[in-house]
Amino acid sequence: MKKTLFATALATMTATGALADSFTLQSAFTGLPVLDPTAKRFVENVATLTSGEVEFEYLLAGELSPPGEIFDNVSVGAIDAAWSFAAYAAGKEPAAALFGSVPFGGDPLSYVGWLHHGGGLELWQELYAPHNLVPMACGVILSEAGGWYTKEINSPEDLQGLNIRIGGLGGAILGELGANAMSLPVGEISTSLETGRLDATELSFPLVDKLLGFDKVAKHYYFPGWHQPAGFIEFYMNKDKWDGLTDAQRTAIKVSCADANLYALGAAAGAQSAVLEEFRAKDVDVKRFPDSVMDALRAAADKVYADWSAKDPTFKKVIESYRAYAKSYNEYQALTDLN
């Protein structure tokens, strides 16, 4: 009798689509402000929109895979999906860095516009296809801070020999000016600043930076975040698992990522000023980089873009696509600017 009831219930759930498919979703981040709530919102929205048919098991950094191994693990299907930052894959695909941020690029709106209306998403999908991955933006990130420095930066020469924790394109650009770009785990940054192993670091925007205690060991907080004026958190899924979903389920994921883009940007936009006041109360000097430093960084960025484009045709294709969209976007923005 019990077997008959179970069989009947199973048949009913199958017919109504009530059986849930559970997928692992490995994050490359710890429980950081904005990023963590956005991921949880995404998971909840997907479950709601699919009536519980698709459920993601959201795992923080290191719970299943080290951040540096997520890309490969999702590629082979050992993990179903990822919540990450595209620049982490730049060692495999240099052009991936441009889907995390574009140094000296445009604001968040221009970045989203290029992705969805300027061919960016198609290029991203093309880039990840050989790795058996389906990517999309799933959280738009506000401009980051320029970084924390233990000494004042008054000229480009002050960057020479500077040990700074920064990666990807930002690190390559600073390297052109004689700085030593280093990769360090987040947990080691504050101690490294305190002991002198590091002279500077960048991480995120103020709301996140305050959690690491940088204000205790570095008293110069520079803006703007030239290396990341806008950013994307990426969601990507193993293509075999993606193809196994229904059209409606895939649409639910896309819609949930679109919601995540708006949510993350809005959550961060109004939350930074109060944190800056906290820093100032602790004798942190919050200021902009001098114009001479910004000019030197911009020139170095142009050189890095040219060098990377010469070495990698795909990188060249992506940056040229971005620049073409930005040109039309910036023209209209300039005409409508009230300042």
C-alpha positions as CSV (number, residue, x, y, z in Angstrom):
1,M,0.0,0.0,0.0
2,K,2.8,2.4,1.0
3,K,4.7,1.6,-2.3
4,T,1.5,2.3,-4.3
5,L,1.0,5.7,-2.5
6,F,4.6,6.6,-3.0
7,A,4.4,5.7,-6.7
8,T,1.3,7.8,-7.1
9,A,2.8,10.8,-5.4
10,L,6.0,10.5,-7.5
11,A,4.0,10.3,-10.7
12,T,1.9,13.4,-9.6
13,M,5.0,15.4,-8.8
14,T,6.7,14.5,-12.1
15,A,3.6,15.4,-14.1
16,T,3.3,18.8,-12.3
17,G,7.1,19.5,-12.5
18,A,7.2,19.7,-8.7
19,L,10.4,17.6,-8.4
20,A,13.3,20.0,-7.9
21,D,16.6,19.8,-9.7
22,S,19.3,20.9,-7.2
23,F,22.5,22.4,-8.5
24,T,25.6,23.5,-6.7
25,L,26.5,27.2,-7.0
26,Q,30.0,27.9,-5.9
27,S,30.9,31.4,-5.0
28,A,34.4,32.8,-5.3
29,F,33.7,35.2,-2.5
30,T,33.1,35.2,1.3
31,G,29.9,36.6,2.8
32,L,30.7,40.2,1.7
33,P,28.2,43.1,1.7
34,V,26.1,43.5,-1.4
35,L,27.6,40.4,-3.1
36,D,26.3,37.9,-0.6
37,P,22.8,39.3,-0.3
38,T,22.6,39.6,-4.1
39,A,23.6,35.9,-4.5
40,K,21.0,34.8,-2.0
41,R,18.3,37.0,-3.7
42,F,19.2,35.4,-7.1
43,V,18.9,31.8,-5.6
44,E,15.5,32.7,-4.0
45,N,14.2,34.3,-7.2
46,V,15.1,31.3,-9.4
47,A,13.4,29.0,-7.0
48,T,10.3,31.2,-7.0
49,L,10.1,31.7,-10.7
50,T,10.5,28.0,-11.4
51,S,8.0,27.0,-8.7
52,G,10.8,25.1,-6.9
53,E,11.8,23.1,-10.0
54,V,15.3,24.7,-10.0
55,E,17.2,25.1,-6.7
56,F,20.8,26.3,-6.3
57,E,22.8,25.3,-3.3
58,Y,24.8,28.5,-2.7
59,L,28.2,27.9,-1.3
60,L,30.7,30.5,-0.1
61,A,34.4,30.6,-1.1
62,G,36.2,27.4,-0.3
63,E,33.2,25.4,0.9
64,L,33.5,23.1,-2.1
65,S,36.3,24.5,-4.3
66,P,39.1,27.1,-3.9
67,P,38.2,30.2,-5.9
68,G,41.1,29.6,-8.4
69,E,39.7,26.2,-9.3
70,I,36.0,27.0,-9.8
71,F,36.3,27.7,-13.5
72,D,37.8,24.3,-14.3
73,N,35.4,22.5,-11.9
74,V,32.3,24.0,-13.5
75,S,33.8,23.3,-16.9
76,V,34.0,19.6,-16.4
77,G,30.7,19.4,-14.4
78,A,32.2,18.7,-11.0
79,I,30.3,21.8,-9.9
80,D,27.2,22.9,-11.6
81,A,27.5,26.7,-11.6
82,A,29.6,29.6,-10.3
83,W,29.2,33.0,-8.8
84,S,32.5,34.7,-9.6
85,F,34.4,37.5,-11.3
86,A,35.5,37.0,-14.9
87,A,39.0,38.5,-14.5
88,Y,39.8,35.4,-12.4
89,A,39.8,33.5,-15.7
90,A,42.2,35.9,-17.4
91,G,45.1,33.4,-17.0
92,K,43.2,31.1,-19.4
93,E,41.5,33.7,-21.5
94,P,43.0,37.2,-21.4
95,A,39.9,38.7,-22.8
96,A,37.9,37.5,-19.8
97,A,39.4,40.4,-17.8
98,L,37.2,42.8,-19.9
99,F,34.0,41.1,-18.6
100,G,35.0,41.8,-15.0
101,S,36.0,45.5,-15.5
102,V,37.4,47.8,-18.1
103,P,40.1,50.1,-16.6
104,F,39.3,53.7,-17.7
105,G,36.1,52.4,-19.1
106,G,32.6,53.8,-18.7
107,D,30.0,53.9,-15.9
108,P,27.8,50.9,-15.0
109,L,25.1,51.9,-17.4
110,S,27.4,52.0,-20.4
111,Y,28.9,48.6,-19.3
112,V,25.4,47.0,-19.2
113,G,24.4,48.7,-22.4
114,W,27.4,47.3,-24.2
115,L,26.8,43.8,-22.8
116,H,23.2,43.6,-23.9
117,H,22.9,46.0,-26.8
118,G,26.5,46.3,-28.2
119,G,27.4,42.6,-28.7
120,G,29.3,42.1,-25.5
121,L,27.3,39.2,-24.2
122,E,27.7,37.3,-27.5
123,L,31.5,37.8,-27.3
124,W,31.5,36.6,-23.7
125,Q,29.5,33.5,-24.6
126,E,31.9,32.8,-27.6
127,L,34.9,33.2,-25.2
128,Y,33.5,30.6,-22.7
129,A,32.1,28.2,-25.2
130,P,35.3,26.1,-25.6
131,H,35.3,25.7,-21.8
132,N,31.7,24.3,-21.9
133,L,30.4,27.2,-19.9
134,V,27.4,29.6,-20.3
135,P,28.1,33.0,-18.8
136,M,26.1,36.1,-17.9
137,A,26.3,39.2,-15.8
138,C,24.5,38.6,-12.4
139,G,25.3,41.7,-10.4
140,V,26.5,45.1,-11.5
141,I,29.2,46.5,-9.3
142,L,29.6,50.2,-8.5
143,S,32.9,51.9,-9.1
144,E,35.5,50.8,-6.7
145,A,37.9,52.9,-4.7
146,G,41.3,53.7,-6.1
147,G,43.0,52.0,-3.2
148,W,44.6,52.3,0.2
149,Y,48.2,53.7,0.4
150,T,50.6,53.9,3.4
151,K,52.1,57.0,1.9
152,E,51.0,59.9,-0.2
153,I,51.0,59.7,-4.0
154,N,51.8,63.1,-5.4
155,S,53.3,62.2,-8.8
156,P,53.7,59.2,-11.1
157,E,57.2,58.8,-9.8
158,D,55.8,57.9,-6.4
159,L,54.4,54.7,-7.9
160,Q,57.9,53.4,-8.8
161,G,58.9,50.4,-6.7
162,L,55.5,50.5,-4.9
163,N,54.3,47.0,-3.7
164,I,50.6,46.9,-4.3
165,R,48.0,44.2,-4.1
166,I,46.1,44.4,-7.4
167,G,45.6,41.9,-10.2
168,G,44.6,41.6,-13.8
169,L,44.7,44.6,-16.1
170,G,45.0,47.0,-13.2
171,G,48.2,45.3,-12.1
172,A,49.6,45.3,-15.7
173,I,48.9,49.1,-16.0
174,L,50.6,49.9,-12.7
175,G,53.5,47.7,-13.7
176,E,54.1,50.1,-16.7
177,L,54.7,52.8,-14.2
178,G,57.2,50.8,-12.2
179,A,54.9,49.5,-9.4
180,N,55.1,45.8,-8.3
181,A,51.7,44.3,-8.6
182,M,51.1,41.4,-6.2
183,S,48.4,38.8,-5.7
184,L,47.5,38.1,-2.1
185,P,44.6,36.4,-0.4
186,V,42.2,38.9,1.2
187,G,43.0,37.6,4.7
188,E,46.7,38.5,4.3
189,I,46.3,42.1,3.1
190,S,46.0,44.0,6.4
191,T,49.0,42.2,8.0
192,S,51.0,42.8,4.9
193,L,50.3,46.5,5.0
194,E,51.2,46.6,8.7
195,T,54.5,44.8,8.2
196,G,55.5,46.7,5.1
197,R,55.3,43.8,2.7
198,L,52.7,45.9,1.0
199,D,52.7,49.7,0.4
200,A,49.1,49.8,-1.0
201,T,46.1,47.7,-1.9
202,E,42.8,47.9,-3.7
203,L,39.9,45.6,-2.9
204,S,36.4,47.1,-3.4
205,F,34.3,50.1,-2.5
206,P,34.1,51.5,1.1
207,L,31.3,49.3,2.4
208,V,33.5,46.2,1.7
209,D,36.8,47.8,2.5
210,K,35.9,48.7,6.1
211,L,35.5,45.0,7.0
212,L,39.2,44.4,6.5
213,G,40.5,47.1,8.8
214,F,42.6,48.8,6.1
215,D,41.9,52.2,7.8
216,K,44.1,51.1,10.8
217,V,47.2,50.5,8.7
218,A,46.9,52.8,5.7
219,K,45.7,56.4,6.1
220,H,45.5,57.5,2.4
221,Y,42.4,56.4,0.6
222,Y,42.5,57.3,-3.0
223,F,39.8,57.7,-5.7
224,P,38.7,57.2,-8.4
225,G,38.8,53.5,-9.0
226,W,40.3,53.9,-12.5
227,H,40.9,50.1,-12.6
228,Q,37.2,49.3,-12.1
229,P,34.8,52.2,-12.8
230,A,32.1,49.5,-13.2
231,G,32.2,45.7,-12.8
232,F,30.2,42.6,-13.3
233,I,29.7,39.7,-11.0
234,E,29.3,36.7,-13.3
235,F,27.0,33.7,-13.1
236,Y,28.1,30.8,-15.3
237,M,26.8,27.3,-15.6
238,N,28.1,24.0,-17.0
239,K,26.7,24.0,-20.6
240,D,25.5,20.3,-20.3
241,K,23.5,21.3,-17.2
242,W,22.3,24.5,-18.8
243,D,21.1,22.6,-21.9
244,G,19.2,20.1,-19.6
245,L,17.0,22.9,-18.4
246,T,13.7,23.9,-20.1
247,D,13.4,27.2,-21.9
248,A,11.2,28.5,-19.1
249,Q,13.9,27.6,-16.5
250,R,16.7,29.2,-18.5
251,T,14.5,32.3,-18.8
252,A,14.0,32.3,-15.0
253,I,17.8,32.4,-14.5
254,K,18.3,35.2,-17.0
255,V,15.5,37.2,-15.4
256,S,16.9,36.6,-11.9
257,C,20.3,37.8,-13.1
258,A,18.7,40.9,-14.6
259,D,17.1,41.6,-11.2
260,A,20.5,41.0,-9.5
261,N,22.1,43.6,-11.7
262,L,19.7,46.3,-10.5
263,Y,19.7,45.1,-6.9
264,A,23.5,45.1,-6.5
265,L,23.9,48.5,-8.1
266,G,21.2,50.1,-6.0
267,A,22.3,48.4,-2.8
268,A,25.8,49.8,-3.1
269,A,25.0,53.3,-4.6
270,G,23.7,55.0,-1.5
271,A,25.7,53.1,1.2
272,Q,29.2,54.6,0.7
273,S,29.1,58.1,2.0
274,A,28.4,57.1,5.6
275,V,31.4,54.7,5.5
276,L,33.6,57.5,4.2
277,E,32.6,59.6,7.2
278,E,33.6,56.8,9.5
279,F,37.0,56.7,7.8
280,R,37.5,60.4,8.1
281,A,36.7,60.2,11.8
282,K,39.6,57.8,12.1
283,D,42.0,60.3,10.5
284,V,41.9,58.7,7.0
285,D,42.7,61.2,4.3
286,V,40.0,60.5,1.6
287,K,41.0,62.2,-1.7
288,R,41.4,61.9,-5.4
289,F,44.6,61.0,-7.2
290,P,46.5,64.0,-8.6
291,D,45.8,64.8,-12.3
292,S,49.4,63.9,-13.2
293,V,49.0,60.4,-11.8
294,M,45.7,59.9,-13.6
295,D,47.2,61.0,-16.9
296,A,50.1,58.6,-16.5
297,L,47.8,55.8,-15.6
298,R,45.6,56.5,-18.6
299,A,48.6,56.5,-20.9
300,A,49.8,53.2,-19.4
301,A,46.4,51.7,-19.9
302,D,46.4,52.6,-23.6
303,K,49.8,50.8,-23.9
304,V,48.6,47.7,-22.1
305,Y,45.5,47.5,-24.3
306,A,47.7,47.8,-27.4
307,D,50.1,45.2,-26.1
308,W,47.5,42.7,-25.1
309,S,45.6,43.2,-28.4
310,A,48.7,42.5,-30.3
311,K,49.2,39.2,-28.5
312,D,45.6,38.0,-28.4
313,P,43.2,38.5,-31.3
314,T,40.2,37.8,-29.1
315,F,41.2,40.4,-26.6
316,K,41.5,42.9,-29.5
317,K,38.1,41.9,-30.8
318,V,36.4,42.5,-27.4
319,I,38.1,45.8,-26.5
320,E,37.3,47.2,-30.0
321,S,33.7,46.2,-29.6
322,Y,33.6,47.9,-26.2
323,R,35.2,51.0,-27.5
324,A,32.8,51.2,-30.5
325,Y,29.8,51.1,-28.2
326,A,31.4,53.6,-25.8
327,K,32.0,56.1,-28.5
328,S,28.3,56.4,-29.4
329,Y,27.3,56.2,-25.7
330,N,29.7,58.9,-24.6
331,E,28.6,61.3,-27.4
332,Y,25.0,61.4,-26.3
333,Q,26.0,61.6,-22.6
334,A,28.2,64.6,-23.3
335,L,25.3,66.4,-25.1
336,T,22.9,65.7,-22.2
337,D,25.3,66.4,-19.4
338,L,24.0,69.2,-17.1
339,N,27.4,70.1,-15.7
